Each structure stands twice: as C-alpha cells, then as structure tokens.
Amino acid sequence: MYENIGMKIKNLSKLIFGLETALAIIIALIYLFGEGIAIFIGLLILIIGPIVAWLSSLVLYGFGELIDKTSEVAKNTRYFKKMLSSTEDDKEETKEKISTTFKTNEIMDIPKRNKKGD
C-alpha cells in the first residue's frame, strides 16, 4: 500500500486532472445551452476550467516527483554507506566499485583531484 508512493501520487494527479477537466467541460456545456449571461459564463468555464485543473495537478505531480527523487537519493546513500563501511580487506574492492559507479578513478582519488586545482 505504501510502496512506490511517489508514482501513486503522480498517477493520482493525472486522474484528478482528467476528472476536473471533464467536470469543467460538462458544466460549461450546461451553461452554453442557457441564454444571455449563461453563455458567457459557459465559455469562461470552458477556457478557465482545464487551465485551473492543469495548475492544480502540477502541484500534486511535483510533490510525487519530489518523493520519487528523495527515495532515490536515500537508496543511493544507503548503497554508498554500505560500501564505505566495509572492512580493511575490502577497501580496494570498494574503491574500485565506487570509481566504476562514478565512471572515473579521479573522483575518488582526492590527492590527485586536489593537485589539478593547483
């Protein structure tokens, strides 16, 4: 139920957008079949309704995206913490795994990296 909550929130925002847009169109059509000022109100709802639905869904979708990215950062942090807390025998292997992850050996070679800045 609480697994992959970021994706669920993003999907919910898409559903809410669709429902709000459909409701705005239905209400606008009801007003458009009226007379006088009702037609103008119907046109306003037809134009503004989907825009408001889109803006409101952006906030919820952004929150879901934020949760997804935060979960990804936490997962990567746990991975690197586990790799860095290995025993002395595993230090070379750990350094190799980390450097492979970063796609370069220079990132983990701090003295070499500091010399480049001189």
Secondary structure as GFF3:
##gff-version 3
##sequence-region A 1 118
A	DSSP	alpha_helix	5	32	.	.	.	ID=ss1
A	DSSP	alpha_helix	37	84	.	.	.	ID=ss2
A	DSSP	three_ten_helix	88	90	.	.	.	ID=ss3
A	DSSP	alpha_helix	91	102	.	.	.	ID=ss4
A	DSSP	alpha_helix	110	116	.	.	.	ID=ss5
###
